[in-house]
Amino acid sequence: MSLQSSTRGRVLFALGALSASAIVLSGCAGGANTDNTNKTNNGGSAASLLIGTTDKIVSIDPAGSYDNGSFAVMNQIYPFLLNSKYGTADVTPDIAVSADFTAPTEYTVKLKPGLKFANGDELTSSDVKFSFERQTKINDPQGPASLLGNLVSIDTPDDTTVVFHLKNPNDQTWPQILSSPAAPIVDEQVFSPDKVTPDADIVKAKAFGGQYVITSYKVNELVNYEPNKDYAGELGAAENSGVTVKYYADASNLKLAVANGDIDVAFRSLSPTDIADLGTNNKVKVVQGPGGEIRYIVFNFDTMPFGAKTADADPAKALAVRQAMADLVDRNELSKDIYKGTYTPLYSYVAQGMTGANESLKSLYGDGQGGPDGDKAKQTLEAAGVKTPVTLNLQYNGDHYGPSSGDEYAALKTQFEKGGLFKVNLAQTEWVQYSKDRTADVYPMYQLGWFPDFSDADNYLSPFFAKDNFLGNHYDNADVQALISKEGTETDASARTAEIGQVQDLVAKDLSTLPYLQGAQVAVVGTDVQGTTLDGSFKFRYAPLHK
């Protein structure tokens, strides 16, 4: 996730063909990768742990952010109706006792009785209704409201019953949505119904219902967590006495901290070189999990060269520019030289390993085998009447996507400038500002990474290519949107797989974005740390960690 505007027409669908009453979804990003001492009970007095990260928090209000750094906090402090137990991508009831389709467009959740927040406020169906309705009402450009595009209304016939009314029938990703960044349940007595609530107000009010409460909070510096004694969900109690998360400005300091034993866990984002080096350190363990993360360039269809709102607007020329860039990118070089194999080449829009993923970009661009082709790029531009060199203003971020982003984009600049077809102006911006600027048409083309909300191919399609998508890049293809809607309600697994492939094929011709790399999840932990779990849910949990 990285990351939405009016109520978006998002239609989601889960992996495989679920019956209308099914609750469990099977993820397809592979199983968990955990250190093999993961336990449900450490059998002794729990110790506290210190975690280090370079990720940044935008907001801990679920309506105000849609990025990995913020969601890493939300996973610990808020309850969810449904959630993924450790080691699986499957979703099952968390603070709910049941969740079923009771009609094609009706999904009913029954809550556990007697739930409450850490501040003593009762947690009822009213809080659930409030949580989802404020998401769609606030609809913050940096928030996850796009995930709720299929929601029409919510009924609460009693304190423990929630009925979601959906636009499209048989939306079988809905269970996964209820475990996603759009779905933390918040305290209606604390949170504003129509605007993002400041972090300080949330912390002061102890408006937490997850496995932890925040006891002190200095944004992007230090956050202290203690186990929430009132958490009544199915994930169980924390196996440690507390966690402190320290935020590092750069990965080199994070690497030194974990190597020296100053912190117990380092998670996001160490450089590939640092990971390789730490793998030879007998004081730490490197734990890897299935990777759903992708890297890509976003094109703003209004402001890129020859974009719709430029002085020399020409959609054919704009397409030729995107196609020529796709001809020139050398994924193997980026994978090998920059990321030492921790990221692998990606030739389509859905991460490999997901049902329905194809390699639609591979045959269309470059040499047709995955490599670059400068002559083809030149011919593409000449055929469209584009005079060269074309100036590309390409933005990237150096503090959110890891320390290798600078090298990554320096390499891309070299690749795009090869043959003199383009002149690339690189610029970078600090993440909090970057996340605002990118949806305000500030950047003609820019770097993003995507860490999926859940383990399904649709999560790589709907957020990007549905109308008014979270990218805000003005891409609008009715055929693509119709196919996304179709696969979102398709109950025949083979038909849906084909439809997902068709979406990728169509977008590959338009090049709304240019994907190029896919990465793995990696954590580095002290040898005495147990319970590290990296799985297809793509949620990093603090509660199972213990020493």
C-alpha positions in Angstrom: 0.0 0.0 0.0 1.2 3.4 -0.4 -1.5 5.1 -0.1 -7.9 8.5 -2.6 -10.8 11.2 -3.7 -14.7 11.1 -4.2 -16.4 7.8 -3.4 -14.5 5.6 -5.8 -16.1 2.9 -7.9 -14.0 0.2 -6.4 -15.1 -3.3 -6.7 -13.1 -6.0 -5.0 -13.0 -9.7 -5.2 -11.2 -12.4 -3.2 -9.1 -15.2 -4.2 -10.8 -18.3 -5.6 -14.5 -18.9 -5.7 -16.2 -18.4 -2.4 -19.7 -19.5 -1.7 -22.0 -16.7 -0.6 -21.8 -17.8 3.0 -18.1 -18.4 3.3 -15.9 -16.4 5.6 -12.3 -17.7 5.1 -10.3 -16.5 2.1 -7.1 -18.3 1.1 -4.2 -16.0 0.2 -2.1 -16.9 -2.7 1.1 -15.1 -1.9 2.5 -18.2 -0.3 2.6 -19.3 3.3 4.3 -17.6 6.2 8.0 -17.3 6.7 8.7 -17.2 10.4 11.6 -18.0 12.6 11.1 -21.5 13.7 10.8 -20.7 17.4 7.5 -18.8 17.0 5.3 -19.8 19.9 1.9 -18.9 21.3 3.3 -18.7 24.8 6.9 -18.0 25.7 6.5 -19.8 29.0 8.3 -17.2 31.1 8.2 -13.6 32.2 7.7 -11.4 29.1 10.4 -8.9 28.2 9.9 -5.7 26.3 11.4 -5.2 22.8 12.9 -2.4 20.8 12.1 -2.2 17.1 13.8 0.0 14.6 12.4 1.3 11.3 13.0 4.0 8.7 9.3 4.0 7.8 7.4 7.2 8.5 4.0 7.8 10.0 1.7 10.2 8.1 -1.3 9.8 10.4 -2.6 7.2 12.9 -6.2 8.2 12.1 -7.3 5.4 9.7 -9.1 8.0 7.5 -5.9 10.1 7.1 -3.3 7.8 5.7 -2.8 4.8 3.3 0.9 4.0 3.7 2.9 1.2 5.2 4.4 3.2 8.0 1.1 4.4 9.3 -0.6 1.1 8.9 2.2 -0.6 10.9 0.9 1.4 13.9 -2.8 0.8 13.2 -2.3 -2.9 13.1 -1.2 -2.9 16.7 -3.7 -0.4 18.2 -7.0 -0.8 16.5 -9.4 -3.8 16.4 -10.7 -5.3 13.2 -13.9 -7.2 12.5 -11.9 -9.8 10.6 -8.2 -10.4 10.6 -5.4 -12.8 9.6 -4.0 -15.0 12.3 -0.2 -15.3 12.5 1.3 -17.3 9.6 -1.6 -17.0 7.2 -3.3 -14.7 4.7 -6.7 -16.2 5.5 -9.2 -13.8 7.2 -11.4 -15.0 10.0 -13.4 -13.3 12.8 -11.3 -11.1 15.1 -13.6 -9.0 17.3 -16.5 -10.6 15.5 -18.0 -14.0 16.2 -19.4 -14.5 12.7 -19.4 -12.9 9.3 -21.5 -14.1 6.3 -23.3 -13.1 3.1 -26.9 -13.2 4.2 -28.0 -12.0 0.7 -26.0 -11.3 -2.5 -25.6 -7.6 -1.6 -25.8 -8.0 2.2 -22.9 -8.9 4.5 -23.8 -9.4 8.2 -21.2 -9.3 11.0 -22.0 -10.3 14.6 -19.7 -8.7 17.2 -18.6 -10.3 20.4 -20.6 -9.0 23.4 -19.0 -6.7 26.0 -16.3 -5.2 23.9 -14.6 -2.0 25.0 -11.8 0.4 24.1 -8.8 0.9 26.4 -10.4 4.1 27.8 -13.4 2.2 29.0 -15.8 3.3 26.2 -18.0 0.5 24.9 -17.3 -0.8 21.5 -20.6 -1.6 19.7 -22.1 -1.8 16.3 -22.5 2.0 16.4 -18.7 2.4 16.5 -18.4 0.1 13.5 -21.0 2.0 11.5 -19.3 5.3 12.5 -15.8 4.0 11.5 -16.8 3.1 7.9 -19.1 6.1 7.3 -16.4 8.6 8.4 -14.0 7.0 6.0 -16.3 7.6 3.0 -17.4 11.0 4.3 -13.9 12.4 5.0 -12.5 10.7 1.8 -9.1 12.2 2.5 -6.7 12.2 -0.6 -4.2 10.4 1.6 -6.7 7.9 3.0 -8.0 4.5 2.0 -11.6 5.4 1.1 -11.2 3.9 -2.3 -11.3 0.5 -0.8 -15.0 1.1 0.2 -16.3 2.0 -3.2 -18.7 -1.0 -3.1 -20.3 0.1 0.2 -23.8 1.6 0.0 -25.0 1.8 3.6 -24.8 0.2 7.0 -27.5 -1.0 9.3 -27.1 -1.7 13.0 -30.3 -3.5 14.2 -28.7 -4.0 17.7 -25.5 -3.4 19.6 -23.7 -6.5 18.2 -25.1 -6.7 14.7 -23.7 -4.9 11.6 -25.2 -5.3 8.1 -23.2 -3.9 5.2 -25.2 -3.2 2.1 -23.1 -3.4 -1.1 -23.6 -2.1 -4.6 -22.4 -5.1 -6.5 -23.5 -8.6 -5.5 -21.1 -11.4 -4.5 -18.2 -9.0 -3.8 -16.2 -11.7 -2.2 -13.2 -9.6 -1.4 -15.4 -7.9 1.1 -14.1 -10.1 4.0 -10.5 -9.0 3.0 -11.6 -5.4 2.9 -12.8 -5.7 6.5 -9.2 -6.5 7.5 -7.6 -3.8 5.4 -6.4 -0.2 6.0 -10.0 1.1 5.5 -11.3 -1.1 8.3 -9.9 -0.3 11.8 -12.7 0.3 14.2 -12.4 3.6 16.0 -14.1 5.1 19.1 -16.9 7.4 17.9 -16.7 9.3 21.2 -13.1 10.4 20.3 -12.8 10.6 16.5 -14.3 13.4 14.4 -17.0 12.3 12.1 -16.0 14.6 9.3 -12.3 15.4 9.5 -9.0 13.6 10.3 -8.4 13.5 14.1 -4.9 14.7 15.2 -2.6 11.9 16.5 -2.2 13.7 19.8 -5.9 13.6 20.5 -6.1 9.9 19.7 -3.2 9.1 22.0 -4.5 11.3 24.8 -7.9 9.7 24.7 -6.5 6.2 24.7 -8.9 5.4 21.8 -7.4 1.9 21.3 -9.0 -1.5 21.0 -6.3 -3.6 19.4 -3.5 -5.7 21.1 -1.7 -2.6 22.2 -2.2 0.9 23.6 0.2 3.7 22.9 1.6 5.1 26.1 3.9 7.8 24.7 4.1 9.2 21.1 6.7 11.4 19.4 5.8 11.1 15.8 8.6 9.6 13.6 10.9 9.5 16.6 9.7 7.2 19.3 6.5 5.3 20.0 5.9 3.2 23.2 3.3 0.4 23.3 2.0 -1.6 26.1 -0.3 -4.6 25.9 -4.0 -3.8 25.9 -5.6 -5.8 28.7 -9.0 -5.1 27.3 -8.3 -6.6 23.8 -10.8 -9.4 23.3 -10.0 -10.4 19.7 -8.9 -13.7 18.4 -5.2 -12.9 17.9 -4.7 -13.2 21.6 -2.6 -11.4 24.1 0.9 -10.0 23.4 3.8 -12.3 24.3 5.9 -9.4 25.4 5.5 -6.7 28.1 5.7 -3.9 25.6 7.3 -2.6 22.5 9.2 0.6 21.7 9.6 1.6 18.1 12.5 3.9 17.2 12.4 5.8 13.9 15.7 6.2 12.0 16.5 8.9 9.5 18.6 6.5 7.4 19.1 2.8 6.9 22.8 2.8 7.7 22.1 3.8 11.3 19.3 1.2 11.5 21.8 -1.4 10.3 24.4 -0.5 12.9 21.8 -0.5 15.6 20.6 -4.0 15.0 24.1 -5.3 14.3 25.3 -3.9 17.6 22.3 -5.2 19.6 21.0 -1.7 20.3 17.6 -2.8 19.0 16.0 -6.2 18.9 14.3 -6.0 15.5 14.9 -4.0 12.3 12.0 -3.9 9.8 11.8 -1.6 6.8 14.0 -0.7 5.2 17.5 -1.9 5.0 19.6 -1.8 1.9 20.3 -5.0 0.0 24.0 -4.6 0.8 23.2 -4.3 4.5 20.9 -7.3 4.5 23.7 -9.4 2.8 26.2 -8.1 5.3 23.9 -8.8 8.3 23.4 -12.3 7.0 27.0 -13.1 8.0 26.6 -11.6 11.5 26.1 -14.4 14.0 24.4 -12.0 16.5 21.3 -11.6 14.3 18.9 -13.6 12.1 17.6 -12.5 8.7 14.0 -13.6 8.3 12.3 -13.4 4.9 8.7 -13.7 3.9 6.6 -13.8 0.7 6.9 -10.6 -1.2 4.0 -8.7 -2.6 5.7 -5.3 -2.8 6.2 -3.8 -6.2 8.0 -0.7 -7.5 6.7 1.4 -10.4 6.6 4.9 -12.1 3.3 6.7 -12.2 2.5 8.9 -15.2 0.3 12.0 -14.6 -1.9 12.0 -17.8 -2.5 15.8 -17.4 1.1 17.1 -16.7 3.5 14.6 -18.2 5.1 15.6 -21.6 2.2 16.2 -24.1 -0.3 15.6 -21.2 -3.9 16.8 -21.4 -3.2 20.1 -19.6 0.1 21.0 -21.1 0.6 23.6 -23.8 1.4 21.0 -26.5 -1.2 18.4 -25.4 -1.2 15.4 -27.7 -2.4 12.0 -26.4 -0.6 10.0 -29.1 2.7 11.7 -28.3 2.2 11.3 -24.6 1.6 7.6 -25.2 4.8 7.3 -27.3 6.8 8.9 -24.5 5.5 6.3 -22.0 6.1 3.5 -24.5 9.6 4.6 -25.3 10.4 4.7 -21.5 9.0 1.1 -21.3 11.3 0.1 -24.1 14.4 1.5 -22.3 14.0 0.3 -18.8 16.4 -2.5 -17.8 14.8 -4.4 -15.0 17.6 -7.0 -14.8 20.2 -4.3 -14.2 18.1 -2.8 -11.4 17.6 -6.1 -9.8 21.2 -7.3 -10.0 23.2 -4.1 -9.6 21.0 -2.1 -7.2 19.1 -4.6 -5.2 21.4 -7.7 -5.3 18.4 -9.9 -6.1 16.3 -8.9 -3.2 14.0 -7.3 -5.8 13.3 -9.2 -9.0 12.1 -8.0 -12.5 8.4 -7.4 -12.8 6.8 -7.3 -16.2 3.1 -6.6 -15.4 0.8 -5.0 -12.9 0.0 -7.9 -10.6 2.8 -9.4 -8.5 4.0 -12.8 -9.6 2.6 -15.5 -7.4 -0.9 -14.0 -7.4 -3.6 -15.9 -9.3 -4.2 -14.2 -12.6 -0.8 -12.5 -12.9 0.8 -12.4 -16.3 3.8 -10.7 -18.0 1.9 -8.5 -20.4 4.7 -5.8 -20.6 7.4 -8.3 -21.5 6.4 -9.0 -25.1 5.1 -5.5 -25.8 8.2 -3.5 -25.0 11.9 -3.6 -25.2 13.4 -6.5 -27.0 10.4 -8.7 -26.3 12.3 -10.9 -23.9 12.5 -8.6 -20.9 15.5 -6.5 -22.0 15.7 -2.9 -23.2 15.7 -1.9 -26.9 16.9 1.6 -27.7 16.2 1.3 -31.4 12.6 0.4 -30.8 12.2 3.4 -28.4 13.6 5.7 -31.1 11.2 4.3 -33.7 8.3 4.7 -31.4 9.0 8.4 -30.8 9.7 9.1 -34.5 6.5 7.4 -35.6 4.5 9.7 -33.3 6.4 12.8 -34.5 8.1 13.5 -31.1 11.2 15.7 -31.3 14.0 14.5 -29.1 15.4 14.8 -26.5 12.2 15.0 -24.5 12.6 16.4 -21.0 11.4 14.2 -18.2 10.8 15.6 -14.8 11.0 12.5 -12.6 10.4 12.7 -8.9 11.4 10.1 -6.3 11.5 9.7 -2.6 14.6 8.8 -0.6 13.4 8.3 2.9 10.3 6.1 2.5 11.4 3.5 -0.1 14.7 2.7 1.4 18.3 3.9 1.0 18.7 2.4 -2.5 16.1 4.7 -4.0 18.8 7.2 -5.0 20.8 4.6 -6.8 17.7 3.1 -8.3 16.6 6.4 -9.8 20.1 7.4 -10.9 20.2 4.1 -12.8 16.8 4.8 -14.3 18.0 8.2 -15.4 21.0 6.6 -17.1 18.8 4.0 -18.8 16.2 6.6 -20.1 19.0 9.0 -21.3 20.7 6.2 -23.3 20.7 7.1 -26.9 19.8 10.7 -26.3 16.0 10.3 -26.6 15.3 11.8 -23.1 16.8 14.3 -20.8 15.9 13.4 -17.2 15.7 15.9 -14.4 15.6 14.0 -11.1 14.3 15.5 -7.8 13.3 14.0 -4.5 11.0 15.1 -1.7 10.6 14.1 2.0 7.8 11.5 2.3 5.2 13.4 4.2 5.3 16.2 1.7 5.7 13.8 -1.2 2.5 12.0 -0.3 0.6 15.3 -0.5 2.2 16.6 -3.7 1.7 13.5 -5.8 -2.1 13.8 -5.7 -2.0 17.6 -6.3 -0.6 17.3 -9.9 2.8 18.5 -8.7 4.8 15.7 -10.3 4.5 14.8 -14.0 5.9 11.3 -13.3 7.0 9.9 -10.0 8.1 6.8 -8.0 5.7 4.8 -5.9 5.8 1.4 -4.2 2.8 -0.7 -3.4 2.5 -3.0 -0.5 -0.8 -4.8 -0.9 -3.7 -4.5 1.5 -4.5 -8.1 1.1 -3.4 -11.2 -0.9 -5.4 -10.9 -4.1 -4.7 -9.8 -7.7 -7.5 -7.3 -7.6 -5.6 -5.3 -5.0 -3.1 -4.5 -7.8 -5.8 -3.4 -10.2 -8.8 -1.6 -8.6 -6.7 0.9 -6.6 -4.8 1.9 -9.6 -7.1 1.7 -12.6 -10.6 2.2 -11.4 -12.0 5.6 -12.2 -10.9 8.3 -9.7 -8.2 5.8 -8.4 -5.9 6.6 -5.5 -3.1 7.5 -7.9 -5.0 10.6 -9.0 -3.2 10.5 -12.3 -6.2 11.1 -14.5 -6.1 7.8 -16.2 -9.6 6.9 -17.4 -10.3 3.8 -19.6 -14.0 2.6 -19.6 -13.1 -0.8 -20.9 -10.6 -1.4 -18.1 -13.1 -0.2 -15.5 -15.8 -2.5 -16.9 -13.5 -5.5 -16.7 -12.5 -4.6 -13.1 -16.1 -4.5 -12.2 -16.7 -7.8 -13.9 -13.8 -9.7 -12.2 -14.9 -8.1 -8.9 -18.1 -10.1 -8.9 -17.1 -13.1 -10.9 -17.7 -16.3 -8.9 -16.2 -18.7 -11.6 -12.5 -18.9 -10.7 -11.2 -19.7 -14.2 -13.3 -16.9 -15.8 -12.1 -14.4 -13.2 -8.4 -15.4 -13.8 -8.9 -14.7 -17.5 -10.5 -11.3 -16.8 -7.7 -10.3 -14.5 -5.3 -11.1 -17.4 -7.4 -9.0 -19.8 -7.2 -6.0 -17.4 -3.4 -6.3 -17.3 -3.2 -6.6 -21.1 -5.3 -3.4 -21.7 -3.4 -1.3 -19.1 -0.1 -2.5 -20.6 -1.1 -0.9 -23.9 -2.0 2.4 -22.1 0.9 2.4 -19.6 -0.9 4.3 -16.8 2.1 3.1 -14.7 5.4 1.4 -15.5 6.0 -1.4 -13.0 9.5 -2.8 -13.0 10.5 -4.6 -9.7 9.0 -6.9 -7.1 10.5 -7.4 -3.6 10.4 -9.7 -0.6 9.6 -8.9 3.1 12.7 -8.9 5.2 13.3 -8.5 9.0 16.5 -8.7 10.9 16.3 -9.7 14.5 18.6 -10.6 17.4 19.3 -14.3 17.9 17.3 -14.2 21.2 14.2 -12.8 19.5 11.4 -15.3 18.7 8.1 -15.1 17.0 9.0 -13.1 13.9 6.2 -13.7 11.5 6.2 -12.5 7.8 3.3 -14.0 5.9 0.9 -13.4 3.0 -1.3 -11.0 5.1 1.6 -8.5 4.7 1.0 -7.3 8.3 4.0 -7.1 10.6 2.8 -8.0 14.1 4.5 -7.0 17.4 2.4 -9.2 19.7 4.0 -12.6 18.9 7.6 -11.2 19.3 9.3 -12.3 22.5 12.7 -13.1 23.9 
